[in-house]
Amino acid sequence: CRGLVWKHRTLKQLKGDILNYQPERSSVSTANILLVGQIGAGKSSFFNSVNSIFRGKITGKARSGSFEHSLTIAFRKYSIKDYSSGKTLKIRLCDTRGIEEDFAVDTQEMTYILNGNIPDRYQFNPTLPFTPKTPGFIESPELKDKIHCVAFVVDGSTIELIPEKTREQLKDLQSLMNRKGIPQVVYVTKLDKVCPAVHKDPTGMFHSKAVHDAVEKAAVVMGLPRCYVYPIINYESETSLEPNFDILFLNALKQTTDFANDYIEDEDDKMAKPSYQYCSIL
């Protein structure tokens, strides 16, 4: 990120790269990126912000805000349309319930999400877990139905305040994703609260010690290399687009699609390889 050039040509290049992005394997037409995070971390706001960039104006398609309980009550696979060209991006941002300290994440439910068993718009019910008998259950999901990369959304202003229970839930989810070989990245949001100056001038993002420390803490908490952690500033109170905000978003999204591509290729190769059965000769 330190190598970002804060120029209009950078924004144009990044936007073009994402607009023209397409998974390199024919078996998958669209990359599925799952957003995971605490309530109020900016998960749904991230989608709204990216959607705004390609719509050309501030929008709020996904419900977002700071509430005690998660506003997201359904699993969603959001498509993004570029309104200047009429083209739909080959990227879907998937949203699910926010992580709450008092409500443990159902790892079996998350397994179904990662595997592609849960259909778009499925309404979560805390008293009625999702099972293979649930209407809409996708019995034999293909690679195109699965999650290809996970983006953990972390509030940069409250990293040190993440409850121990929540940290344990995050680690459990990461263990599950690691076992499946699903790549993970981190989006650190609300950095304008850590350093108010970057809200007015995002180009100072990588010269701010407060921002640097927040990003480093996020990397440590999530146990991921610093190069997998991307600082962003969500659109929340703005009424018009800010080009330098857009550069941060699009850079993070472009890197994420690269990781998704790696996963898609790896899984596609696994399925293409013949499986051998060994038997003993009596």
Secondary structure as UniProt FT lines:
FT   TURN            2..3
FT   HELIX           8..19
FT   TURN            26..27
FT   STRAND          31..38
FT   TURN            39..40
FT   HELIX           43..55
FT   STRAND          76..82
FT   TURN            83..86
FT   STRAND          87..95
FT   STRAND          99..100
FT   TURN            101..102
FT   HELIX           107..115
FT   TURN            120..121
FT   TURN            126..127
FT   TURN            132..133
FT   TURN            135..136
FT   HELIX           143..145
FT   STRAND          149..155
FT   TURN            156..157
FT   HELIX           159..161
FT   HELIX           164..180
FT   STRAND          184..189
FT   HELIX           191..194
FT   HELIX           197..200
FT   HELIX           202..207
FT   HELIX           209..222
FT   HELIX           226..228
FT   STRAND          229..231
FT   HELIX           243..272
//
